[in-house]
Amino acid sequence: MKLFFTFCLLSSCLLFTTCSKKPTGTRGPNEIWLEYKLFNPGQLVVKVGTTVTFTNKDNANHSATNINGLFDSGKITSGNSYTYTFSKVGTFSFYCNYHSTESAEQGYIIVQQ
């Protein structure tokens, strides 16, 4: 029984440490990382005509979905990216369609002249 308990404990530890990736590399100036339960950064200020890249740095699927339907990445799987070029001034809110109840998986982009 003690051996079984030890096995279960070690298996649980392994599971919890491998469920989410630790982001590697350096985030670009117009890049948002989709990580475990957050967007990094959650707010970004860019100029009109800037292309923003949303990169999934997690093991789970994520999306970058605009609240008003302007853009929707669909499913971004681990290690993949989605880009969108902002062509008009405004504030554009977005969220992860897979984790829409997580407040940290919501953000906005302010586009200026």
N, C-alpha and C positions, 0 to 999 in steps of 0.2 A: 504494500500500500504506500509506503514511504517513497519507493522508487517511482510509482505511478504519479504521486503528488509532485515530485521533483521534475518529472518529465513534463507534466502539464504546466508547471510554473515556468520552466525554461522555454517551452513552446509559446506560451503567452508573451513572454518578453521578446522573443524573436519576432513574433507577429507584429507587436506594437512598434518595434523599431524599424520594420521594413515597410510599413504601410505608407509612409510618406517619405519622399525624397528630401534630401538636403540640397537646396539649390547650389549649383556650382557655376563658376564663371563670374563675369561682371555684367550687370544689367546696362544696356545701352541707354542713351539720354531720352529716347522716345520709345522706350520699351516698358511694358508692364508685365511682371511675372505673375502667373496664376499659381499660387502655392496653396498649401493645406490651410483651408479656411480663411484665406485673405488674398487681396490683390496688393502687389508691391510695385510701385506706390499706389495708394488708393486715390490720389488726386494728381493730375498732370496738367501743366500749362504749356501750350504749344502755339505756334503761328499757323495761320491759314495755309493750306497746302502741305502740311506735315503729315507724314505717314507714321502711324503708331503701330507698333508690333506687340501683340499679346502672345506671350510664350508660356506654355504649360510646363512648369518645373516640378510638378507633382506626379504621383502615380495614378491619381484619380482623374477622370474626365472632367473638363471644365468648359465653360463658354464665356464669351464676352458679348453680351446682348444689350443693345441700347433699349432703354425704357420706352421710347417712342417708335421703335422699329427702323431707325435709320441704318443700323448695322446689326448683324447677328452672325457670329462666327460658326454657329452650329457646334458640334462636338469637336473640341480640341483635345486630342489624346496626348499622353505623356511624351514630352520631348518635341512636340509640334507647335507651330505658330500660326497666327492669323494676323493679317495686316489690314488696316483701313486708313484711307487718306481723307483728312478733314478739309472740306472745301468751303466751309462757311463759318463765320463767327458765331459763337454761342457756347453754352454749357451743356454738355452731353453726358447724362447719367447712364451707367451701365451696371450690370449684375451678372452673376453666374447662374445660368438657367438650371443647373444641376443642384445648386446649393443656395437657392434664392432666399431662404430664411436666415442665412448667416449674414449679419450686418457688415462683417469685414469683407465679404465677397460682393460688395457693392462699391462703386466709386464714380468718379466723374472726371471729364476732360474739359478744360476751359480752352477754347480756341479764340485767339486774338489776332488782330491785324498785324 
